Amino acid sequence: MSRAWMLTARIAGALLIGLPTLALAASPACGVYRNADGSRELRIETTATATEHTSYQAPRPLAYAPAGDNITAYDLESAYSETWTPENGGRALRTEMDEVYTLAQSAQCATPPPAPNGGCRADLSGCFEARTEADEPTLARWCEQEALPFACVALIEGFQEAADQASRGDAGTEEAPPECVEGHPAFSEAACEVKVKEAMTRAFADAFKGMYADDLPLSGPHLDRSLALCQRSGSAKVCGAAAEKLWNAGRYLDARAALTLACERGGDKDACGKTAPLAALTAADLRAAPATALPCGAYAAESGLMSELDFGDAGRVEGGFGSVMRARLENGLIRIRHDKGGDFVFKAIGGDRLLGLDSWNRYAVYQRGEGGADRCAPPRQFVEHPLVEDCPAISQAGGAEACCKAGKLQGCNALGHQRALEGNWAAAQPHYLRICAAGVRVGCENLIRAYAETGDDAVIESTRAVCAKDERHVACDVLETSNWEQMGVGRALQDALRELEQEAGDDAPEESEATP
């Protein structure tokens, strides 16, 4: 049975179930409704559609329908629903959050969009629930034929999932193991529980490994399709999703065009703010030769995670709030290692500017200004090694311990994570130290995290001992770029909270014993 057929049958069934006559809520009058302080407007445009306007986000397109004494409102961009309660004969609407919209200006109702028989608009609740499992043709129909932006966004995210699957070399959803299939000769609840735990361990490892990896670019046809979906819909949400994919693939001018549509047609003020710094960007700027040297001096941007980046000697970068990072050149791009295990990525373009490429600094344009160094010493080179995936048994009971004893660092890393997740950072430290000493950056970074959690000076002493053996060891880089002041403040706050919790516990009245 095809997935599309199942979805169609489900929608048709929902329509049949809804045939009996129900007591309908008072229909709201068309016009402009406002909340008490005037910060939100709800514009009822037809007997089935509305738009919510606020000062801080793009207008939300809504559909609504009676549901007994209430009204169900459907957010057509984000695919969630909420309940409105009509009051005063439909001239006021109370939301689930007890916010009341009151009719401020009546208007003539326009003609609502058609809802094809068996279409998504006829059963929005069912479509919202089914969207994560819907196939590409179904989402395309909902998106392009019924003009439902949430389906367009799901379609674009489906393109990303296809790119990720192609990169991993898998064909899609993994089938359940026979131990978890009732009726199979190998079925066993105990064995299934073991398989589930193994799968969760693998999933955790994959997620941890890819958490800060660069996003994979979509294929050319999928990028073209994403831009076309934006141009067709004009939805702020759809154009925002398309812009992200286009930017990630290096199609910066197309991404700017999508953001412009999100601003002008979608009414997204945030998109307008992102578009402004990109207005002067030209094709010639983007043809600038790959960087051959790190920047030097102070750079500032109107957007991006950090408003300023100060490049100094040996690749050292100060980003405000006491943060110190290290920059390096890689394939003509400027990469700045941050303290969460990933990189900020920038492209040098004409006019002494840097274009932010990573998800934290996407759409940002950093311009060199006055201040900072005029000449910077060349970057230091540190020796580091990757964490080799050499322990296939990592998800099996005792597998990580066996691998670590055999000298396989992936097993030691897993053991460190297990102890850290248990809150036992002291027990995690020896495993992380072993990985750090082998020249694996993530081991050194996790070791510093252990210090932030425990305040154990032995962690710093052992890391410094590793660095002392070779000034080019990656441990030296991690030591120099760790934000010790921030870690001290964070630990002091944690200690203060623990003391407050302890005091609250000590002051709690003792429960008296019940009399038999």
C-alpha positions as CSV (number, residue, x, y, z in Angstrom):
1,M,0.0,0.0,0.0
2,S,1.6,3.3,-1.1
3,R,2.1,6.1,1.5
4,A,0.2,8.6,-0.7
5,W,-2.8,6.2,-0.9
6,M,-2.8,5.8,2.9
7,L,-2.7,9.5,3.4
8,T,-5.6,10.0,0.9
9,A,-7.6,7.3,2.6
10,R,-7.0,8.8,6.0
11,I,-8.1,12.3,4.9
12,A,-11.2,10.8,3.3
13,G,-12.0,8.9,6.4
14,A,-11.7,12.1,8.5
15,L,-14.1,13.8,6.2
16,L,-16.7,11.0,6.6
17,I,-16.3,11.1,10.4
18,G,-17.1,14.8,10.4
19,L,-20.4,14.5,8.5
20,P,-22.8,14.4,11.5
21,T,-24.1,17.9,12.4
22,L,-22.3,19.6,15.3
23,A,-23.1,22.6,17.4
24,L,-21.0,25.3,15.7
25,A,-19.2,28.2,17.5
26,A,-20.2,31.7,16.8
27,S,-18.3,32.7,13.6
28,P,-16.0,35.7,14.1
29,A,-16.8,38.8,12.2
30,C,-14.3,39.8,9.5
31,G,-12.1,42.8,10.3
32,V,-9.2,43.8,12.6
33,Y,-9.0,42.5,16.1
34,R,-6.5,43.8,18.7
35,N,-5.2,42.5,22.0
36,A,-5.4,44.7,25.1
37,D,-2.1,46.6,24.7
38,G,-2.3,46.8,20.9
39,S,0.9,44.8,20.4
40,R,-0.9,42.1,18.3
41,E,-3.4,42.3,15.5
42,L,-5.6,39.5,14.2
43,R,-7.0,40.2,10.8
44,I,-10.0,38.0,10.0
45,E,-10.1,38.2,6.2
46,T,-12.5,35.5,5.1
47,T,-14.8,32.9,6.8
48,A,-11.9,30.5,6.8
49,T,-8.6,32.5,6.9
50,A,-6.9,35.1,9.0
51,T,-3.4,36.7,9.5
52,E,-1.7,37.6,12.8
53,H,0.5,40.6,12.9
54,T,3.0,41.6,15.5
55,S,5.9,44.1,15.7
56,Y,8.5,41.4,16.2
57,Q,7.9,38.6,13.7
58,A,6.6,38.1,10.2
59,P,2.8,38.0,9.7
60,R,1.4,34.5,10.4
61,P,-1.0,33.1,7.9
62,L,-3.8,31.2,9.6
63,A,-6.8,29.0,8.7
64,Y,-9.6,28.5,11.1
65,A,-12.7,26.3,11.4
66,P,-15.4,25.7,14.0
67,A,-14.9,22.9,16.5
68,G,-17.9,22.5,18.7
69,D,-18.2,25.6,20.9
70,N,-14.7,26.8,20.0
71,I,-12.7,27.5,16.9
72,T,-9.5,25.7,15.9
73,A,-6.8,28.0,14.3
74,Y,-4.1,26.5,12.1
75,D,-0.7,28.1,11.6
76,L,-0.1,27.4,8.0
77,E,3.7,28.1,8.2
78,S,4.6,26.3,11.4
79,A,2.0,23.5,11.2
80,Y,0.6,23.7,14.7
81,S,-2.9,24.5,15.9
82,E,-4.5,26.4,18.8
83,T,-8.0,26.9,20.2
84,W,-9.9,30.2,20.1
85,T,-13.0,30.7,22.2
86,P,-15.5,33.2,20.7
87,E,-17.0,35.8,23.1
88,N,-19.5,38.5,22.7
89,G,-21.2,36.9,19.7
90,G,-17.9,36.4,17.9
91,R,-16.7,40.0,18.3
92,A,-14.0,38.9,20.7
93,L,-11.7,35.9,20.6
94,R,-9.9,34.4,23.6
95,T,-6.8,32.3,22.9
96,E,-5.4,29.3,24.9
97,M,-3.0,31.7,26.7
98,D,-6.0,33.8,27.9
99,E,-5.2,36.7,25.6
100,V,-8.3,38.4,24.2
101,Y,-8.6,39.9,20.8
102,T,-11.4,42.4,20.4
103,L,-12.9,43.6,17.2
104,A,-11.6,47.1,16.5
105,Q,-12.6,47.6,12.8
106,S,-15.2,45.6,10.8
107,A,-14.6,44.7,7.2
108,Q,-16.2,42.9,4.3
109,C,-15.3,39.2,4.2
110,A,-13.4,38.2,1.1
111,T,-13.9,34.8,-0.7
112,P,-11.9,32.1,1.1
113,P,-9.5,29.9,-0.9
114,P,-11.0,26.7,-2.3
115,A,-10.5,23.5,-0.3
116,P,-10.4,20.6,-2.9
117,N,-12.2,17.4,-1.9
118,G,-9.7,15.2,-0.2
119,G,-7.1,17.9,-0.1
120,C,-5.0,18.9,2.8
121,R,-7.0,22.1,3.6
122,A,-10.0,19.8,4.2
123,D,-8.1,18.1,7.1
124,L,-5.3,20.3,8.3
125,S,-5.0,18.5,11.6
126,G,-4.3,15.2,9.7
127,C,-1.9,16.9,7.4
128,F,0.0,18.5,10.2
129,E,0.4,15.1,11.9
130,A,1.3,13.3,8.6
131,R,3.8,15.9,7.2
132,T,6.9,14.2,8.7
133,E,6.1,11.0,6.9
134,A,4.6,12.3,3.7
135,D,6.5,11.6,0.5
136,E,7.8,14.2,-1.9
137,P,4.9,14.2,-4.4
138,T,2.4,14.6,-1.6
139,L,4.3,17.5,0.0
140,A,4.7,19.1,-3.5
141,R,0.9,18.9,-4.0
142,W,0.2,20.5,-0.7
143,C,2.8,23.1,-1.3
144,E,2.3,24.0,-4.9
145,Q,-1.4,23.2,-5.6
146,E,-2.9,24.2,-2.2
147,A,-0.4,27.0,-1.3
148,L,0.4,25.6,2.1
149,P,3.8,27.0,3.2
150,F,4.4,24.4,6.0
151,A,4.5,21.8,3.2
152,C,7.0,23.8,1.2
153,V,9.3,24.0,4.2
154,A,8.9,20.3,4.8
155,L,9.8,19.7,1.1
156,I,13.0,21.8,1.4
157,E,14.0,20.0,4.6
158,G,13.3,16.7,2.8
159,F,15.9,17.8,0.2
160,Q,18.4,18.2,3.0
161,E,17.6,14.8,4.4
162,A,18.2,13.3,1.0
163,A,21.6,15.0,0.8
164,D,22.5,13.8,4.2
165,Q,21.4,10.2,3.4
166,A,23.4,10.3,0.1
167,S,26.5,11.4,2.1
168,R,26.1,8.6,4.6
169,G,25.4,6.1,1.9
170,D,22.2,4.8,3.5
171,A,18.8,4.3,1.8
172,G,16.5,5.7,4.5
173,T,14.9,4.5,7.7
174,E,16.5,1.5,9.3
175,E,14.3,-1.5,9.7
176,A,13.5,-2.8,13.2
177,P,15.7,-5.7,14.2
178,P,14.0,-9.1,14.3
179,E,14.3,-9.2,18.1
180,C,11.8,-6.3,18.2
181,V,9.3,-7.7,15.7
182,E,6.4,-9.6,17.3
183,G,5.8,-12.9,15.6
184,H,9.4,-13.3,14.5
185,P,11.2,-16.4,15.8
186,A,13.9,-14.1,17.3
187,F,11.5,-11.8,19.1
188,S,12.4,-11.2,22.7
189,E,11.5,-8.2,24.9
190,A,14.9,-8.5,26.7
191,A,16.9,-8.8,23.5
192,C,14.9,-6.0,21.9
193,E,15.7,-3.7,24.9
194,V,19.4,-4.4,24.3
195,K,19.1,-3.6,20.6
196,V,17.3,-0.4,21.4
197,K,20.0,0.7,23.8
198,E,22.7,-0.1,21.2
199,A,20.8,1.9,18.5
200,M,20.5,4.8,21.0
201,T,24.2,4.8,21.7
202,R,25.0,4.8,18.0
203,A,22.5,7.6,17.4
204,F,24.1,9.6,20.2
205,A,27.5,9.1,18.8
206,D,26.4,10.2,15.3
207,A,24.6,13.2,16.7
208,F,27.6,14.3,18.8
209,K,30.0,13.8,15.9
210,G,27.8,15.9,13.5
211,M,26.5,18.5,15.8
212,Y,29.0,21.2,14.7
213,A,29.9,19.8,11.3
214,D,29.3,22.0,8.3
215,D,25.9,21.5,6.7
216,L,26.0,19.5,3.4
217,P,25.0,21.6,0.4
218,L,21.9,20.6,-1.6
219,S,22.2,19.5,-5.3
220,G,21.8,22.1,-8.0
221,P,18.2,21.0,-9.0
222,H,17.1,21.0,-5.3
223,L,18.5,24.5,-4.8
224,D,16.7,25.7,-8.0
225,R,13.5,24.1,-6.7
226,S,13.9,25.7,-3.3
227,L,14.3,29.2,-4.8
228,A,11.3,28.6,-7.1
229,L,9.1,27.6,-4.1
230,C,10.1,30.8,-2.4
231,Q,9.3,32.9,-5.5
232,R,5.9,31.1,-5.9
233,S,4.8,31.4,-2.2
234,G,6.4,34.7,-1.0
235,S,6.2,33.1,2.5
236,A,8.7,34.4,5.0
237,K,9.2,30.9,6.4
238,V,9.7,29.3,3.0
239,C,12.0,32.0,1.7
240,G,14.0,31.9,4.9
241,A,14.5,28.1,4.5
242,A,15.4,28.5,0.9
243,A,17.9,31.3,1.7
244,E,19.7,29.1,4.2
245,K,20.2,26.3,1.7
246,L,21.3,28.7,-1.0
247,W,23.8,30.4,1.3
248,N,25.2,27.1,2.5
249,A,25.8,26.1,-1.1
250,G,27.7,29.3,-2.0
251,R,24.9,30.8,-4.0
252,Y,25.0,34.1,-2.0
253,L,23.2,36.4,-4.5
254,D,20.3,33.9,-4.9
255,A,20.1,33.7,-1.1
256,R,19.9,37.5,-0.9
257,A,17.1,37.4,-3.5
258,A,15.2,34.9,-1.3
259,L,15.8,37.0,1.8
260,T,14.5,40.1,-0.1
261,L,11.3,38.2,-0.9
262,A,10.9,37.2,2.7
263,C,11.2,40.9,3.6
264,E,9.1,42.5,0.9
265,R,6.4,39.9,0.3
266,G,6.6,38.0,3.6
267,G,6.8,41.1,5.8
268,D,9.6,39.6,7.8
269,K,11.5,42.5,9.5
270,D,14.3,40.2,10.6
271,A,14.9,39.2,6.9
272,C,14.9,42.9,6.0
273,G,17.7,43.5,8.6
274,K,19.7,40.6,7.2
275,T,19.3,41.8,3.6
276,A,20.5,45.4,4.3
277,P,24.2,44.5,4.8
278,L,24.1,42.3,1.7
279,A,22.7,45.1,-0.6
280,A,26.1,46.2,-1.9
281,L,27.3,42.6,-2.5
282,T,28.3,42.1,-6.2
283,A,29.3,39.1,-8.3
284,A,32.8,40.6,-8.5
285,D,33.1,40.6,-4.7
286,L,32.3,36.9,-4.7
287,R,34.9,36.2,-7.3
288,A,37.7,37.3,-5.0
289,A,40.6,34.9,-4.8
290,P,40.7,32.5,-1.9
291,A,42.5,34.0,1.1
292,T,46.2,33.3,1.4
293,A,46.7,35.0,4.8
294,L,44.7,35.5,7.9
295,P,43.1,38.9,8.5
296,C,44.8,41.4,10.8
297,G,43.0,44.1,12.7
298,A,39.5,44.8,14.0
299,Y,36.4,43.8,12.0
300,A,32.8,44.7,12.8
301,A,29.4,43.7,11.5
302,E,25.8,44.7,12.0
303,S,24.7,41.1,12.4
304,G,26.4,37.8,13.3
305,L,27.0,36.2,16.6
306,M,29.7,38.6,17.6
307,S,29.6,42.2,16.5
308,E,33.4,42.5,16.5
309,L,36.3,40.2,15.7
310,D,39.9,41.4,16.5
311,F,42.5,39.4,14.7
312,G,46.0,39.5,16.2
313,D,49.3,37.7,16.3
314,A,49.7,34.0,15.7
315,G,46.1,33.6,14.6
316,R,44.7,34.8,17.9
317,V,41.2,36.3,17.7
318,E,39.3,38.1,20.4
319,G,35.5,38.1,20.1
320,G,34.3,40.0,23.1
321,F,33.2,38.8,26.6
322,G,36.7,37.6,27.2
323,S,36.6,35.0,24.4
324,V,39.9,34.1,22.8
325,M,39.9,31.9,19.8
326,R,42.4,30.7,17.1
327,A,42.0,31.3,13.4
328,R,43.5,29.2,10.6
329,L,43.3,29.0,6.8
330,E,41.8,26.0,5.2
331,N,41.0,25.7,1.5
332,G,41.1,29.5,1.1
333,L,38.5,30.0,3.9
334,I,39.1,31.5,7.4
335,R,38.1,29.2,10.1
336,I,37.9,30.2,13.8
337,R,37.7,27.3,16.2
338,H,35.1,28.0,19.0
339,D,34.7,26.4,22.3
340,K,31.8,24.1,21.4
341,G,33.9,21.9,19.1
342,G,33.2,23.5,15.7
343,D,34.3,26.4,13.5
344,F,33.1,29.9,12.6
345,V,33.7,30.1,8.9
346,F,34.4,33.3,6.8
347,K,35.1,34.1,3.2
348,A,37.4,37.0,2.3
349,I,35.7,39.3,-0.3
350,G,36.6,42.6,-1.9
351,G,36.8,45.8,0.1
352,D,38.6,44.3,3.2
353,R,35.4,42.5,4.2
354,L,34.6,39.0,5.5
355,L,31.4,37.1,4.7
356,G,30.0,34.9,7.4
357,L,29.3,31.4,6.1
358,D,28.5,29.3,9.1
359,S,25.1,29.0,10.8
360,W,26.1,31.4,13.6
361,N,27.3,34.2,11.3
362,R,25.2,33.5,8.2
363,Y,24.5,36.7,6.1
364,A,26.9,38.8,8.2
365,V,29.4,41.1,6.5
366,Y,32.4,42.1,8.6
367,Q,34.2,45.3,7.5
368,R,37.7,46.1,8.6
369,G,37.8,49.4,10.6
370,E,40.2,51.4,12.7
371,G,41.8,49.7,15.7
372,G,43.5,46.5,16.3
373,A,46.9,45.5,14.9
374,D,48.3,46.8,11.6
375,R,50.7,43.9,11.3
376,C,50.2,40.4,12.7
377,A,52.7,37.6,13.2
378,P,51.9,34.5,11.2
379,P,49.7,31.8,12.7
380,R,51.2,29.1,14.9
381,Q,51.0,25.5,13.6
382,F,49.8,22.9,16.1
383,V,50.1,19.2,15.7
384,E,46.8,17.4,16.2
385,H,45.3,14.0,15.2
386,P,41.8,12.9,14.4
387,L,39.8,10.6,16.7
388,V,39.8,7.4,14.7
389,E,36.6,5.4,14.7
390,D,38.3,2.1,15.6
391,C,35.7,0.5,17.9
392,P,32.8,-1.0,16.1
393,A,31.7,-2.7,19.4
394,I,31.3,0.7,21.1
395,S,27.5,0.3,21.5
396,Q,27.7,-3.2,22.9
397,A,27.8,-4.0,26.6
398,G,31.5,-3.8,27.7
399,G,32.6,-2.8,24.2
400,A,33.9,0.6,25.1
401,E,35.9,-0.7,28.1
402,A,37.5,-3.5,25.9
403,C,38.4,-1.0,23.2
404,C,39.9,1.4,25.6
405,K,42.0,-1.3,27.3
406,A,43.2,-2.3,23.9
407,G,44.4,1.3,23.2
408,K,41.5,2.3,20.9
409,L,40.8,5.9,21.8
410,Q,37.2,5.9,20.5
411,G,36.4,3.5,23.4
412,C,38.1,5.8,25.9
413,N,36.1,8.7,24.5
414,A,32.9,6.8,24.9
415,L,33.8,5.9,28.5
416,G,34.5,9.6,29.3
417,H,31.2,10.6,27.9
418,Q,29.4,7.9,29.9
419,R,30.9,9.2,33.1
420,A,30.3,12.8,32.2
421,L,26.6,12.1,31.4
422,E,26.4,10.5,34.9
423,G,27.7,13.7,36.4
424,N,30.9,12.0,37.5
425,W,33.4,14.4,35.8
426,A,36.2,13.3,38.0
427,A,35.9,9.7,36.6
428,A,35.8,11.1,33.1
429,Q,39.0,13.1,33.4
430,P,41.5,10.1,33.0
431,H,39.8,9.0,29.8
432,Y,39.9,12.5,28.3
433,L,43.5,13.1,29.4
434,R,44.5,9.9,27.6
435,I,42.9,11.2,24.4
436,C,44.4,14.6,24.8
437,A,47.9,13.3,25.4
438,A,47.6,11.4,22.0
439,G,47.1,14.8,20.3
440,V,43.4,14.6,19.7
441,R,41.9,18.1,20.1
442,V,38.5,16.9,21.3
443,G,40.1,15.1,24.2
444,C,41.8,18.3,25.4
445,E,38.6,20.3,25.0
446,N,36.7,17.8,27.0
447,L,39.4,17.9,29.7
448,I,39.0,21.6,30.0
449,R,35.2,21.1,30.2
450,A,35.9,18.8,33.1
451,Y,37.9,21.6,34.8
452,A,34.9,24.0,34.3
453,E,32.6,21.5,36.0
454,T,34.9,20.5,38.9
455,G,37.4,23.3,39.4
456,D,40.1,20.6,40.0
457,D,43.5,22.2,39.4
458,A,45.0,18.8,38.7
459,V,43.2,19.0,35.3
460,I,45.1,22.1,34.4
461,E,48.4,20.7,35.7
462,S,48.1,17.6,33.7
463,T,47.1,19.5,30.5
464,R,50.1,21.8,31.0
465,A,52.3,18.8,31.5
466,V,51.2,17.5,28.1
467,C,51.9,20.9,26.5
468,A,55.3,21.2,28.1
469,K,56.6,18.2,26.2
470,D,56.0,19.9,22.8
471,E,54.9,23.6,22.3
472,R,53.2,22.5,19.1
473,H,51.0,20.0,20.8
474,V,47.3,20.8,20.4
475,A,47.0,20.9,24.2
476,C,48.9,24.2,24.1
477,D,46.4,25.7,21.7
478,V,43.5,24.6,23.9
479,L,45.1,26.0,27.0
480,E,45.8,29.4,25.4
481,T,42.3,29.9,23.9
482,S,40.2,28.6,26.9
483,N,38.2,31.3,28.6
484,W,39.4,30.8,32.2
485,E,37.6,33.9,33.5
486,Q,34.2,32.7,32.1
487,M,34.7,29.2,33.5
488,G,35.5,30.7,37.0
489,V,32.3,32.8,36.9
490,G,30.2,29.9,35.7
491,R,31.5,27.6,38.5
492,A,31.0,30.3,41.1
493,L,27.4,30.6,40.0
494,Q,26.9,26.9,40.2
495,D,28.4,26.8,43.7
496,A,26.1,29.6,44.8
497,L,23.1,27.8,43.4
498,R,24.0,24.6,45.2
499,E,24.4,26.5,48.5
500,L,21.0,28.1,48.1
501,E,19.4,24.7,47.4
502,Q,21.1,23.3,50.4
503,E,19.9,26.2,52.6
504,A,16.4,25.8,51.3
505,G,16.5,22.1,52.1
506,D,17.8,22.7,55.6
507,D,15.1,25.3,56.3
508,A,12.2,23.1,55.1
509,P,9.9,22.1,58.0
510,E,10.2,18.5,59.0
511,E,7.1,16.3,58.3
512,S,5.5,15.1,61.5
513,E,4.8,11.4,61.8
514,A,1.2,10.4,61.3
515,T,-0.6,9.1,64.3
516,P,-1.8,5.5,63.8
